């Protein structure tokens, strides 16, 4: 970690159990290249790290026979406890080279081995069972007295007798402690990190890490993972997804699609000289995709990059005249699309294209933004022609005409970083969190969840999964009214439109902080892929029969019935009823939201009506039929075609 001139953590530095020590990393005076005998001051853990490496070099010169564990433990033991003296388990201390080179006066413990249910290097058992864990600690350095070990609180697992006495432990001695673990449904697979805080109550303090594999949890399938700084993901279908991977020093686009041997990631590297990364992605299949970039430090323009062939060739369009920062891109067909960007000259930077992204023009109907108002990348949701996006001012903008016009509603918090709507276009969830739009800006805001049942016109506060939850994104599974929420504590699932949440199975090693999520489905399963700074995960689940999960599609005196038969082969019938004369539009859309057939567009009399749909010329797959009235009623149901 990095500290400032006051020995406090730098605003950009990580902290916690995985940060062993701190070193100065703010306003560090260094030579400047090209130098001309000049100096510069700079910031970063990249300055703190070589300072610690220098201490390691000095210690290896003095103690060439010491194993690496001795060296690292001696540096930790001799840190000055000045960073956060009352919370050293999380913040450790700032290194002291002179003390590190001195004679060891403190112990240095490490986990030597473990058994689970009597099996060496065994597994933590599944939900509903108990795991008896035996851990052997060894002291590698100086003699220790009155040592206590505490197994720190673990999300997803409860522990009996978390704090236990080790007592006296001389150099080279070992001691075994026994724990009883009870696992809940938090994780699907991976290794559970167990942290043991050890101290002698005086000068010696350390936290030891033990990774214990877990038996795979039934009900969730971990598809694949991709390491790296993943900034956005688009799940095109149950078989196809795109994810952006990169940072300011390069651009790396990756395409994900199914092959006969299973799921695997395939690189679609974009070769250019720009030092800018993509922040959002849109795609229609495994070949055609678009990516949005941003102006960085006033030296690069916002661009839309498009590949028509899985990254073999690329087209780049400068859209800086419309927006400085593209937050999301949405295409209703390979030719027609829209991006939502930060404001330009007081109006939201909204661009439209009708030629596949070859050219972009500003939306003809301008939408003004509040002073200082900015959007969040990937804080967007589309259901057919209905769209919603969130801002740093707590606004949620809604469009009901495909993005031509936008109207704002507001929640009682700022930083709406994620928005998701069910395919009924009525039930939505928005999430807020403490955040800053730029890297070094002051973090503001609080964690919150809001729900809407009227299409986003009004919002009410909902309960977070836990008091420590920091949400980052939320999306619905099409067709089954299930929502997934990404948080710092993992992924959660709701079946009641966000009123309550249950932990979903994810790998224990994956962090959901700042993650974005995208979901798609077919007739048998859905796939939810989440991307974060620690990589990606994909979860799958079954799609139940549509009739068993469909909500009643009725509003007042109008009712839309489930088509029969469903799934449909060759032909099917769609029925609706109304108690009064009404102008009715009935439209069939494909899984990408593209209009396929206008089934009805006329005035109808009161009563039951039935429309016959011939499906023989349609591709097998999932569809949706939507009923709209002149009075503003909108109803929808799912339809499956098998030809």
Residue pairs with C-beta under 8 A, 6 or more apart in sequence:
1 9
1 10
1 13
1 14
1 15
1 19
1 21
1 22
1 23
1 25
1 45
1 48
1 83
1 91
1 92
2 9
2 10
2 12
2 13
2 22
2 23
2 24
2 25
2 26
2 43
2 44
2 45
2 47
2 48
3 9
3 10
3 13
3 22
3 23
3 24
3 25
3 26
3 48
3 83
3 94
4 10
4 24
4 25
4 26
4 27
5 24
5 26
5 27
7 80
7 82
7 83
7 94
8 83
8 84
9 15
9 22
9 83
9 84
9 91
10 25
10 26
10 43
10 45
11 440
12 43
12 44
12 45
12 439
12 440
13 19
13 22
13 25
13 45
13 48
14 45
15 90
15 91
16 90
17 89
17 90
17 152
17 195
17 207
17 209
18 209
19 91
19 92
20 72
20 75
20 76
20 92
21 52
21 75
21 76
21 79
21 92
21 93
21 94
21 95
22 48
22 79
22 83
22 91
22 92
22 93
22 94
22 95
23 48
23 49
23 51
23 52
23 94
23 95
24 47
24 48
24 51
24 94
25 43
25 44
25 45
25 46
25 47
25 48
26 43
27 41
27 42
27 43
28 41
28 42
28 43
28 47
29 39
29 40
29 41
30 39
30 40
30 41
30 42
30 47
31 38
31 39
31 40
32 38
32 39
32 40
51 95
52 75
52 95
54 97
55 75
55 95
55 97
55 100
55 101
56 71
56 72
56 75
58 97
58 100
58 101
59 66
59 71
59 74
59 75
59 100
59 101
60 66
60 71
62 101
63 70
63 71
66 74
67 140
69 108
69 110
69 140
70 108
70 140
70 141
73 108
73 110
73 140
73 141
73 206
74 100
74 104
74 108
74 141
75 95
75 100
76 92
76 108
76 206
77 104
77 105
77 106
77 108
77 141
77 203
77 204
77 206
78 95
78 96
78 99
78 100
78 102
78 106
79 92
79 93
79 94
79 95
79 96
80 93
80 94
80 95
80 96
80 99
81 88
81 93
81 205
82 93
82 94
83 91
83 92
83 93
83 94
84 90
84 91
88 205
89 152
89 197
89 205
89 207
104 141
104 142
105 142
105 203
106 141
106 142
106 144
106 200
106 203
106 204
107 139
107 141
107 142
107 143
107 144
107 147
107 169
107 171
107 200
107 204
108 139
108 140
108 141
108 142
108 206
109 137
109 138
109 139
109 140
109 144
109 147
109 149
109 166
109 169
109 198
109 206
109 208
110 137
110 138
110 140
110 208
111 135
111 136
111 137
111 138
111 196
111 208
111 209
111 210
112 136
112 137
112 138
112 174
113 120
113 121
113 135
113 136
114 120
114 121
114 133
114 134
114 135
114 136
114 210
114 212
115 121
115 122
115 133
115 134
116 122
116 123
116 124
116 125
116 131
116 132
116 133
116 134
116 212
117 125
117 131
117 132
118 132
123 212
123 213
123 214
123 215
124 131
124 133
124 157
124 181
124 183
124 192
124 212
124 213
124 214
124 215
125 131
125 183
125 215
126 183
126 215
126 217
126 218
127 183
127 184
127 185
127 217
129 183
130 180
130 181
130 182
131 180
131 181
131 182
131 183
132 178
132 179
132 180
132 181
133 178
133 179
133 180
133 181
133 212
134 176
134 177
134 178
134 179
135 176
135 177
135 178
135 179
135 196
135 210
136 174
136 175
136 176
137 149
137 166
137 169
137 174
137 175
137 176
137 177
137 196
137 198
137 208
138 172
138 173
138 174
139 169
139 170
139 171
139 172
139 173
139 174
140 171
140 172
141 171
142 171
143 168
143 169
143 170
143 171
144 168
144 169
144 170
144 200
144 204
145 167
145 168
145 200
146 167
146 168
146 200
146 201
147 165
147 166
147 167
147 168
147 169
147 198
147 199
147 200
147 204
148 163
148 164
148 165
148 166
148 198
148 199
148 200
148 201
149 163
149 164
149 165
149 166
149 177
149 196
149 197
149 198
150 162
150 163
150 164
150 196
150 197
150 198
151 159
151 162
151 163
151 179
151 194
151 195
151 196
152 162
152 195
152 196
152 197
152 207
153 159
153 162
154 192
154 193
154 194
154 195
155 186
155 489
155 490
156 183
156 184
156 185
156 186
156 187
156 192
156 490
156 503
156 508
157 181
157 182
157 183
157 184
157 186
157 192
158 181
158 182
158 184
159 179
159 180
159 181
159 182
160 179
160 180
160 182
161 179
161 180
162 179
164 177
166 175
166 177
166 198
167 175
169 175
183 214
184 503
185 217
185 502
185 503
185 505
186 490
186 503
186 505
186 506
186 508
187 214
187 217
187 490
187 505
187 506
187 507
187 508
188 216
188 217
188 219
188 220
188 221
188 222
188 505
188 506
188 507
188 539
189 214
189 215
189 216
189 217
189 222
189 505
189 507
189 508
190 213
190 214
190 222
190 507
190 508
190 509
190 510
191 211
191 212
191 213
191 214
191 508
191 509
192 211
192 212
192 213
192 214
192 508
193 209
193 210
193 211
193 508
193 509
194 209
194 210
194 211
194 212
195 207
195 208
195 209
196 207
196 208
196 209
196 210
197 205
197 206
197 207
198 204
198 205
198 206
198 207
198 208
199 205
199 206
214 508
216 222
217 505
219 505
219 541
220 504
220 505
220 506
220 539
220 540
220 541
221 539
221 540
222 505
222 506
222 507
222 537
222 538
222 539
223 263
223 527
223 529
223 537
223 538
223 539
223 540
224 256
224 263
224 264
224 265
224 536
224 538
225 507
225 510
225 535
225 536
225 537
226 243
226 245
226 254
226 256
226 265
226 531
226 535
226 536
227 534
227 535
228 245
228 246
228 252
228 535
229 245
229 246
229 247
229 277
229 533
230 243
230 244
230 245
230 531
230 532
230 533
230 535
230 536
231 244
231 245
231 246
231 277
231 278
231 279
231 280
231 377
231 516
231 531
232 243
232 244
232 278
232 279
232 280
232 281
232 377
232 378
232 516
232 531
233 241
233 242
233 243
233 244
233 281
233 516
233 517
233 518
233 529
233 530
233 531
233 536
234 241
234 242
234 243
234 281
234 282
234 283
234 289
234 518
235 241
235 518
235 519
235 520
235 527
235 528
235 529
236 242
236 283
236 284
236 285
236 286
236 520
237 520
237 521
237 522
237 591
238 520
238 521
238 522
238 524
238 525
238 526
238 527
238 540
239 257
239 258
239 522
239 527
240 256
240 257
240 258
240 283
240 285
240 286
241 256
241 257
241 518
241 520
241 527
241 529
241 538
242 253
242 254
242 255
242 256
242 281
242 283
242 289
243 254
243 256
243 265
243 281
243 529
243 531
243 536
244 252
244 253
244 254
244 277
244 278
244 279
244 280
244 281
244 291
244 531
245 252
245 253
245 254
246 252
246 253
246 277
246 278
247 277
248 275
248 276
248 277
248 296
249 275
250 275
250 277
251 270
251 272
251 274
251 276
251 277
251 278
251 293
251 305
252 267
252 269
252 270
253 267
253 268
253 269
253 270
253 278
253 281
253 289
253 291
253 305
253 307
253 311
254 265
254 266
254 267
254 268
255 265
255 266
255 267
255 268
255 286
255 289
255 310
255 311
256 263
256 264
256 265
256 266
256 529
257 266
257 286
263 538
266 310
267 311
268 289
268 307
268 310
268 311
269 311
270 291
270 305
270 307
270 311
270 314
271 314
272 314
272 316
274 293
274 300
274 303
275 296
275 300
276 293
276 294
276 296
276 300
276 303
277 293
278 291
278 292
278 293
278 305
279 292
279 293
279 294
279 325
279 326
279 327
279 377
279 378
280 291
280 292
280 326
280 327
280 328
280 329
280 377
280 378
281 289
281 290
281 291
281 292
281 329
282 289
282 290
282 328
282 329
282 330
282 331
282 337
283 289
283 290
284 331
284 333
284 334
284 592
286 310
287 307
287 308
287 309
287 310
288 306
288 307
288 308
288 334
288 356
289 306
289 307
290 304
290 305
290 306
290 329
290 331
290 337
290 357
291 304
291 305
291 306
291 329
292 302
292 303
292 304
292 305
292 326
292 327
292 328
292 329
292 339
292 341
293 300
293 302
293 303
293 304
293 305
293 326
294 300
294 302
294 324
294 325
294 326
295 301
295 302
295 320
295 324
295 325
301 318
301 319
301 320
302 318
302 319
302 320
302 322
302 323
302 324
302 325
302 326
302 341
302 349
303 316
303 317
303 318
303 319
304 316
304 317
304 319
304 326
304 329
304 339
304 351
304 357
304 360
305 314
305 315
305 316
305 317
306 314
306 315
306 317
306 356
306 357
306 358
307 313
307 314
307 315
308 315
308 356
315 357
315 358
317 357
317 358
317 359
317 360
319 326
319 339
319 341
319 349
319 351
319 360
321 344
321 362
322 341
322 344
322 349
322 350
322 351
322 360
322 361
322 362
323 339
323 341
323 342
323 343
323 344
323 348
323 349
323 350
323 351
324 341
324 342
324 344
324 349
325 341
325 342
325 349
325 374
325 375
326 339
326 340
326 341
326 349
327 339
327 340
327 341
327 342
327 375
327 376
327 377
327 378
327 379
327 380
327 389
328 339
328 340
328 375
328 377
328 378
328 379
328 380
328 389
329 337
329 338
329 339
330 337
330 338
330 339
330 340
330 380
330 382
330 387
330 403
331 337
331 338
332 402
332 592
332 593
332 594
333 592
333 594
334 356
335 353
335 354
335 355
335 356
336 353
336 354
337 352
337 353
337 356
337 357
338 350
338 351
338 352
338 353
338 363
338 402
338 403
339 349
339 350
339 351
339 360
340 348
340 349
340 350
340 375
340 380
340 389
340 403
341 348
341 349
341 350
341 351
341 375
342 348
342 349
342 374
342 375
343 349
343 369
343 373
343 374
346 368
346 369
347 366
347 367
347 368
347 369
348 366
348 367
348 368
348 369
348 375
348 397
348 406
349 362
350 362
350 363
350 367
350 403
350 406
351 360
351 361
351 362
351 363
352 360
352 361
352 362
352 363
352 403
353 359
353 360
353 361
363 403
363 404
364 404
365 404
365 405
367 397
367 405
367 406
369 391
370 391
370 393
370 395
372 392
372 393
373 391
373 392
373 393
373 395
374 391
374 392
374 437
375 389
375 390
375 391
375 392
376 390
376 391
376 392
376 415
376 416
376 417
376 418
376 435
377 516
378 418
378 473
378 516
379 389
379 390
379 391
379 416
379 417
379 418
379 419
379 473
380 387
380 388
380 389
380 390
380 419
381 387
381 388
381 389
381 419
381 420
381 421
381 428
381 475
382 388
382 593
383 421
383 422
383 423
383 424
383 425
383 593
384 425
384 589
384 593
384 624
384 626
384 636
385 399
385 400
385 401
385 402
386 398
386 399
386 400
386 421
386 425
386 455
387 398
387 399
387 402
387 403
388 396
388 397
388 398
388 399
388 419
388 421
388 428
388 456
389 396
389 397
389 419
390 396
390 397
390 416
390 417
390 418
390 419
390 430
391 397
391 416
392 414
392 415
392 416
392 435
392 437
393 414
394 410
394 411
394 412
394 413
394 414
394 415
394 416
394 432
395 408
395 409
395 410
395 416
396 408
396 409
396 410
396 411
396 416
396 419
396 430
396 456
396 459
397 406
397 407
397 408
398 406
398 407
398 408
398 409
398 455
398 456
398 457
399 405
399 406
399 407
400 455
409 456
409 457
409 458
409 459
410 459
411 430
411 432
411 448
411 450
411 459
411 461
412 448
412 450
412 461
413 432
413 445
413 446
413 448
413 450
414 432
414 444
414 445
415 432
415 433
415 434
415 435
415 444
415 445
416 430
416 431
416 432
417 431
417 432
417 433
417 435
417 471
417 472
417 473
418 430
418 431
418 471
418 472
418 473
418 474
418 486
418 516
419 428
419 429
419 430
419 431
419 474
420 428
420 429
420 430
420 473
420 474
420 475
420 476
420 483
421 427
421 428
421 429
421 455
421 456
421 476
422 428
422 476
422 481
422 483
422 497
423 476
423 478
423 479
423 624
423 636
423 638
424 481
424 551
424 636
425 455
425 634
425 636
426 452
426 453
426 454
426 455
427 451
427 452
427 453
427 481
427 497
428 451
428 452
428 455
428 456
429 449
429 450
429 451
429 452
429 462
429 474
429 483
429 485
429 494
429 497
429 498
430 449
430 450
430 451
430 452
430 459
430 474
431 448
431 449
431 450
431 471
431 472
431 473
431 474
431 485
432 445
432 446
432 447
432 448
432 449
432 450
432 471
433 445
433 446
433 447
433 448
433 470
433 471
433 472
434 443
434 444
434 445
434 446
434 447
434 470
435 443
435 444
435 445
436 442
436 443
436 444
447 464
447 469
447 470
447 471
448 461
448 464
448 471
449 461
449 462
449 463
449 464
449 471
449 474
449 485
449 498
450 459
450 460
450 461
450 462
451 459
451 460
451 462
451 497
451 498
451 499
452 458
452 459
452 460
453 497
462 498
462 499
463 499
463 500
464 471
465 485
465 487
465 489
465 492
465 501
465 503
466 489
468 488
468 489
469 487
469 488
469 489
470 487
470 488
470 489
470 513
471 485
471 486
471 487
472 486
472 487
472 488
472 512
472 513
472 514
472 515
472 516
472 532
473 485
473 486
473 515
473 516
473 517
473 530
474 483
474 484
474 485
474 486
474 498
474 517
475 483
475 484
475 517
475 518
475 519
475 528
476 482
476 483
476 484
476 519
477 483
477 484
477 519
477 521
477 526
477 528
477 541
478 519
478 520
478 521
478 526
478 591
478 622
478 638
479 521
479 543
479 546
479 549
479 622
479 638
480 521
480 526
480 543
480 544
480 549
481 495
481 497
481 549
481 551
482 493
482 494
482 495
483 493
483 494
483 497
483 498
484 491
484 492
484 493
484 494
484 504
484 517
484 519
484 528
484 530
484 539
485 491
485 492
485 493
485 494
485 498
485 501
486 512
486 515
486 516
486 517
486 530
486 532
487 512
487 513
488 511
488 512
488 513
489 512
490 503
490 504
490 506
490 510
490 512
491 503
491 504
491 506
491 512
491 517
491 530
491 537
491 539
492 501
492 502
492 503
492 504
493 501
493 502
493 503
493 504
494 500
494 501
494 502
504 539
505 539
506 512
506 530
506 537
506 539
507 537
509 534
510 532
510 534
510 535
510 537
511 532
511 533
511 534
512 530
512 532
513 532
513 533
514 532
514 533
515 530
515 531
515 532
516 530
516 531
516 532
517 528
517 529
517 530
517 531
518 528
518 529
519 526
519 527
519 528
519 529
520 526
520 527
520 591
521 527
521 543
521 622
522 543
522 621
522 622
523 543
523 567
523 621
523 622
523 640
523 642
524 542
524 543
525 540
525 541
525 542
525 543
526 540
526 541
526 543
527 538
527 539
527 540
528 538
528 539
528 540
528 541
529 536
529 537
529 538
529 539
530 536
530 537
530 538
530 539
546 562
546 566
546 637
546 638
546 639
546 640
547 562
547 566
550 562
550 637
550 638
552 559
553 559
553 560
553 561
553 627
553 635
553 636
553 637
554 560
554 635
555 633
555 635
556 633
557 578
557 579
557 580
558 576
558 577
558 578
558 579
558 582
558 627
558 629
558 633
558 635
559 576
559 577
559 578
559 635
560 576
560 625
560 627
560 635
560 636
560 637
561 574
561 575
561 576
561 577
561 637
562 637
563 572
563 573
563 574
563 575
563 613
563 625
563 637
563 639
564 572
564 573
564 575
565 572
566 572
566 639
566 640
567 640
567 641
567 642
568 613
568 615
568 639
568 640
568 641
568 642
569 615
569 641
569 642
569 643
570 614
570 615
570 616
570 643
571 612
571 613
571 614
571 615
571 616
572 612
572 613
572 615
572 639
573 610
573 611
573 612
573 613
574 586
574 599
574 610
574 611
574 613
574 625
574 639
575 608
575 609
575 610
575 611
576 584
576 586
576 608
576 609
576 627
576 635
577 607
577 608
577 609
578 584
578 604
578 606
578 607
578 609
579 606
580 606
581 603
581 604
581 605
581 606
582 603
582 604
582 629
582 630
582 631
583 602
583 603
583 604
583 629
583 630
584 600
584 601
584 602
584 603
584 604
584 609
584 627
584 628
584 629
585 598
585 600
585 601
585 627
585 628
585 629
586 598
586 599
586 600
586 601
586 611
586 625
586 626
586 627
586 628
587 595
587 597
587 598
587 599
587 625
587 626
587 628
588 595
588 596
588 597
588 598
588 599
588 613
588 623
588 624
588 625
588 639
589 595
589 596
589 623
589 624
589 625
589 626
590 596
590 621
590 622
590 623
591 621
591 622
591 623
591 624
596 618
596 623
597 613
599 611
599 613
599 625
600 611
615 641
615 643
616 643
618 641
618 643
619 641
619 643
620 641
620 642
620 643
621 640
621 641
622 638
622 639
622 640
623 638
623 639
623 640
623 641
624 636
624 637
624 638
624 639
625 636
625 637
625 639
626 634
626 635
626 636
627 633
627 634
627 635
627 636
628 634
628 635
